[in-house]
Amino acid sequence: MNGRKADAGKRLGIGLAMVAGSVVLFWLSSSATVRLVRSPSGAVGGRFERQLFGLIPHSRSELTDIRSVRIVRGETDPSGKRSSSNDRLFFVTEAGPVDLGQVQDMFVRDALVIEQHLADRSRTELSLSSIARRQEEFRFAFAQLVGAILALGGASLATAGLRGLFRKADSRAT
């Protein structure tokens, strides 16, 4: 394999890796919403939804008969210092605590608001977005910007690599 063809193959590989990285970044930086609704009987149900780019729903989880919320604090090491694990949010239903993973952990800072909603039987609906806080909004916007740069740069590099591979094939045929 000559040097130019090898360079074209490397550009193609790196470009595809950049595009794949952007897809992963877009997926991991998806925003989330939670909607809690109290039925006429008083039972509270919740729907968690993740949105790609903050717009396109890609996963949904539902809970029924939510009784309360609780926060499990990050672990501490023997010296009493906090370890690297984060606080976790659990919804307690009639069947017991439910762990939906990252989607519910995105609302740890909203635990008091959720708890107040569950306690106030006059409130029928609560809707929260993970990007409603300034810090989370910045994280989301930054991740989307980096993802877009990776996707565009990767697509450009992959296209250049493909052109280089096909140009070499065309030049040998003549």
C-alpha positions in Angstrom: 0.0 0.0 0.0 1.5 3.3 -1.0 1.8 6.3 1.4 -1.0 8.3 -0.1 -3.5 5.5 0.1 -2.5 4.8 3.7 -3.0 8.4 4.5 -6.4 8.4 2.9 -7.3 5.2 4.9 -6.2 6.9 8.1 -8.3 10.0 7.4 -11.3 7.8 6.8 -10.7 5.9 10.0 -10.2 9.0 12.1 -13.2 10.7 10.5 -15.5 7.8 11.2 -14.2 7.6 14.8 -14.9 11.3 15.3 -18.5 10.9 13.9 -19.0 7.9 16.2 -17.7 9.9 19.2 -20.1 12.7 18.4 -23.0 10.3 18.4 -22.0 9.0 21.8 -21.6 12.5 23.1 -25.0 13.5 21.8 -26.6 10.4 23.4 -24.9 10.9 26.8 -25.7 14.7 26.9 -29.4 14.1 26.2 -31.6 16.3 28.3 -34.4 14.8 30.5 -37.8 15.8 31.6 -40.0 14.4 34.4 -43.7 14.8 34.6 -45.6 13.9 37.8 -49.3 13.7 37.6 -51.7 13.1 40.4 -54.8 11.1 39.5 -58.3 11.9 40.9 -57.7 9.0 43.3 -54.6 10.7 44.7 -52.0 8.3 43.2 -49.0 10.0 41.6 -47.5 8.6 38.4 -44.4 9.8 36.8 -43.0 9.8 33.3 -39.3 10.3 32.6 -38.2 11.1 29.1 -34.8 11.6 27.5 -34.5 13.8 24.4 -31.7 13.9 21.9 -30.7 17.5 21.2 -33.3 18.5 23.8 -36.1 17.8 21.2 -36.3 14.2 19.9 -37.5 11.7 22.5 -35.4 8.5 22.5 -36.3 6.8 25.8 -39.2 6.8 28.2 -39.8 5.3 31.6 -42.9 5.4 33.6 -43.6 4.8 37.3 -46.9 4.3 39.0 -48.1 5.0 42.6 -45.1 7.1 43.7 -45.2 7.5 47.4 -42.0 9.6 48.1 -38.5 10.3 47.1 -35.2 9.8 48.9 -31.7 10.7 48.3 -28.9 8.2 48.9 -25.8 10.2 49.6 -22.5 9.4 48.0 -20.3 7.0 49.9 -17.6 8.1 52.3 -14.2 6.6 52.8 -12.9 5.5 56.3 -11.5 9.0 57.0 -15.0 10.4 56.6 -14.3 12.2 53.3 -16.8 11.9 50.4 -15.7 9.5 47.7 -16.2 10.1 44.0 -19.7 8.5 43.9 -22.6 10.9 43.4 -25.8 11.3 45.3 -28.6 9.1 43.9 -32.3 9.9 43.7 -34.8 7.0 44.3 -38.5 7.2 43.9 -40.3 5.0 46.4 -43.4 3.4 45.0 -45.9 1.0 46.5 -43.6 -1.8 45.3 -40.5 -0.3 46.9 -37.7 1.9 45.7 -37.1 2.3 42.0 -33.8 3.0 40.3 -34.2 4.2 36.7 -30.5 5.2 36.6 -29.1 8.4 35.2 -32.4 9.8 34.1 -33.8 10.1 37.6 -30.4 11.1 39.1 -30.5 14.2 36.9 -33.2 15.5 39.3 -31.3 15.1 42.6 -31.2 18.9 43.0 -35.0 19.0 42.5 -35.7 16.4 45.3 -37.2 19.0 47.6 -39.6 20.3 44.9 -40.6 16.8 44.1 -41.1 15.9 47.7 -43.3 19.1 48.2 -45.4 18.2 45.2 -46.0 14.7 46.5 -47.0 16.0 49.9 -49.4 18.7 48.6 -52.4 16.8 47.5 -53.9 19.9 45.9 -51.2 20.0 43.2 -52.1 17.8 40.3 -49.1 18.2 38.0 -45.4 18.9 38.1 -43.1 19.1 35.1 -39.3 19.6 35.4 -36.5 19.8 32.9 -32.9 18.8 33.5 -31.7 21.8 31.6 -33.8 24.3 33.6 -30.8 25.1 35.8 -28.0 27.3 34.5 -25.2 24.9 35.2 -26.9 22.0 33.5 -28.0 24.2 30.6 -24.4 25.2 30.0 -23.2 21.6 30.2 -25.9 20.6 27.7 -25.1 23.5 25.3 -21.3 22.9 25.5 -21.7 19.1 24.8 -24.0 19.8 21.8 -21.5 22.3 20.4 -18.5 19.9 20.8 -20.6 17.1 19.3 -21.5 19.2 16.3 -17.8 20.2 15.8 -16.8 16.5 16.1 -19.5 15.4 13.6 -18.8 18.1 11.0 -15.0 17.6 11.3 -15.3 13.9 11.2 -17.6 13.9 8.2 -15.2 16.2 6.4 -12.2 14.1 7.2 -14.0 10.8 6.3 -15.1 12.4 3.0 -11.5 13.5 2.2 -10.4 10.0 3.0 -12.9 8.4 0.7 -12.0 10.8 -2.1 -8.4 9.9 -1.6 -9.1 6.2 -1.8 -11.3 6.5 -4.9 -8.9 9.0 -6.6 -6.1 6.5 -6.3 -8.3 3.7 -7.8 -9.3 6.0 -10.7 -5.7 7.0 -11.4 -4.5 3.3 -11.6 -7.3 2.4 -14.0 -6.2 5.0 -16.6 
